């Protein structure tokens, strides 16, 4: 395959991961795996890690598998699907854990309208401490209204 095809596969996978994340967040995290996600909706972290961090591992497994099968017997499209998942995971970590929840104090005083909008949308999501009545399940693409509040 051509390099342009591989780049396209990586970008498309990254974009599709937002939909996968939205569905997983709404129907799995706020559904049958709520017991792993519940501590994330509590006002303060109890320690460095929370049960919700297990989802990073859950999403890493297909990415790692795709990297492995993406080089056997030679470099193929699976590798670039795994790369798209990995890049989305990095973006998710930076936006969710660093920017929004300030688990690391790297972007405390951003005034970027896009990043401030993401933060506002996620705060709306967290106003519900239980698994019901949630809103704003996406991470990188949220309703336009949060950018003009």
N, C-alpha and C positions, 0 to 999 in steps of 0.2 A: 504493500500500500504506500501511498504517497504521504509525505509529511503533512500536507494540508489536510488530508483525511484524518490523520491522527490528532491534529490540533482540533479539528471540528468535533471529533468523538469526545475529546477531553472537555471541551466547552459545553457541548450538549449534555454530557453526563453531569457536569457541575450544575447546570440549570435545572435538569430533571431532579437532582437531589433536593432542591427546595420543595418540590411537590412530594417527594418521598418523605422528607422531614416533616412537612405539614401533616400528612396522613399518619405517619408514625406518632407524632406528638398528640394529635387529636384522638386517634382510635386505639393506640397501643399504650402510650404513656399515661393518657387520661382514661384508659380503659383497663384491660386485664393486667397490665404491668404497672398500675398506679402505685403499688407497694414499693417499687424502685424509684418512682418519680416524686412521691409524696413529700419526702424531706426537702426537695428542691423548692417547694411552695411554702416552706416555713420561713418566718421573718429572718432568722439568723442561722448561719451554718454552725453545726455542732463541732466540726473539726475541719481539717484540711480537705478531706474528701467527703462526699455524700454518696448515698446509694445511687442517685441519679447518674453519677459518673460512669456507671456500668454501661450506659448507652454509648459512650465513646468506644468501648471495647466491642460492643455488639456491631456498631457500624464499621469498625476497623477490620473485622473478620472477613467480610466479602472483599474489601479493598486489598487485603494481604493475599487472599486466595487468587484474586484477579491478577495481581502482580506476578504471582508464581506461575499461573497458567498462561500469562501473557508473554512469557519468555521461552516457553516450551512448545514445540521444538525450536522455535525462533520467535523474535519479537512480533507480536500480533496485536489486534485491536483490543483484546482483553486487558492488556497492560494499561492502555490509555483510558479505559473505563475505570480501572482501579485508580489511576492518577486523578481523574475527575472527582472520584469519591474522596480521595485524600485531600485534594485542594479545597473541596467544600468543607471537609472536616476541619481544616486549618482555619478557613474563614469563619466557620461556626464558632470555633474556640475563641478566636480573636473578638468576634462581635458579642457572643453570649457570655463567655466567662470573663473576658478582660474588660470590654467596653461597658456592658450592661451591668453585670453583677460585681465588677471591680474586685474579682478574686486576685488580680494582680493590678497594681496601681499604675498602669501604663498610659491610659488615655483619659485621665480624670477630668480634664477641663476642655474637652473638644467642643467646638462651636459649629462643626460641620453639620449642615441641615439634615443631610441623609442619616448620619450617625445619631443625631439627636432624635430624629423621627423613629429610628429603630428602637432606641432606648425607651421612648414614650409608649410605643406599641407594646413592648414587652412588660412595661410596668402595668399597663392595663391588663395584660394576661395574668400577672401575678396578684392583682387585687383580689382574685378568687383563691382562697386557701385550700378549697376542696377540689375534687376532680370534675365536678359539674359546673355548668354555666361558663365555661372558658371561652375565650375569644383570642384572636391574634395568635394563631398557632404557627405561623411562618416565622422565618428568621431574617432573611435578607430582602424579601419582597413583602412589604406590609401595606395595608390600605393607605392611599394618598392622604387621607385626612390627618394622619399623624405627623405629616411633614408641615402642616400649616397651623398646628395648634399653638 
